[in-house]
Amino acid sequence: MSSDELRSLSWPASREGWQRFALAVDEAYPLHVDPAPADASGFAGPIGLGSQIWAYLHEALRRWFPEHDLLRMQGRVVSPWHPDQHLVVAERGRSGQDGQLTVDLVARAADGPDLLTATAVLADFDRRSA
Amino acid sequence: MPEPLRVVSAQMSAARGRELRRMTSLPIDASAVRGWLVALYAPLPPPTDAWTMSCSGEQLVVPLDFNPFTPLIADPQGLPPRITTFGEWVEGTLGIDPPRTFGAALNVGMSVEYRGRRLRIGDVVTAVQRLGDYRVTSGQHPYLMTRLDEEWSDPSGTVFQLRSRTVSRPLTPRDVA
């Protein structure tokens, strides 16, 4: 975990995992699973699914904030993810107001650059049901 | 000197808001949700808390970003529509001329808003996807950004989830008017 991160979760690089997820969400497109079209498009091998990183962010929030409810999240892809890179999801900041939490998140390669940055807004369950 | 092309044509501008896809899921199945969790953590088994937190009593709680539209849908019956290329998906579906772009289309942005209702086993979801907007970035490596908006509603027609994603398609500087 780098010094600007409050906490993190990591997912190991796994060809099996990424291909399995691509099938589960019906996104097994050539760019994601086949080296040839990925190389032809200028990427060094297949690139990972944005929806998989998005799912990791949801999973991190579910585990870190079990007493809160996700209201909305917005994310921006910074660079492509190659699924042979270990992935880390980290919380980089947090602020709260009126029963809502705003959480800054990043998904990054374990030994490399940021891949996707996101901001999530959560409410505590009591506020939400009030 | 050749006249620069308009990347976003009048036809494309007029297509904003038009429907691209409408589909209704089959009732959400518990084993599909479990399969999704297994896929998310593969090749490792999901951690214990993923299982215990995804169950409330006997009721399996569906993860927020679970996709209920695989592997089959109820309407139109069968496999969900496949995207061949992004241009064929968007401009092809709308019956308009595609922009001249180069290279791969990539997801570069996403957002979601959850409006209270949470998915449960047995729920049926209807998704309606529309063309949101076109935008051209400036700079040495310009891109055509295309935003797709999607609403998820329950059988009563109540919209409970808004999703959008932005896809980039590379342009050449001379194509940007």
Interface residues (C-beta under 8 A of the other chain):
Chain A: W11 P12 S14 E16 G17 R20 F21 L23 A24 V25 D26 Y29 L31 S41 G42 F43 I47 G50 S51 Q52 W54 A55 Y56 H58 E59 R62 R63 P66 D69 L70 L71 R72 M73 Q74 G75 R76 V77 P80 R128
Chain B: G35 W36 V38 A39 L40 Y41 A42 P43 L44 D49 A50 M53 P63 L64 D65 N67 F69 T70 P71 P80 I83 G103 A104 L106 N107 V108 G109 M110 S111 V112 E113 Y114 G116 R165
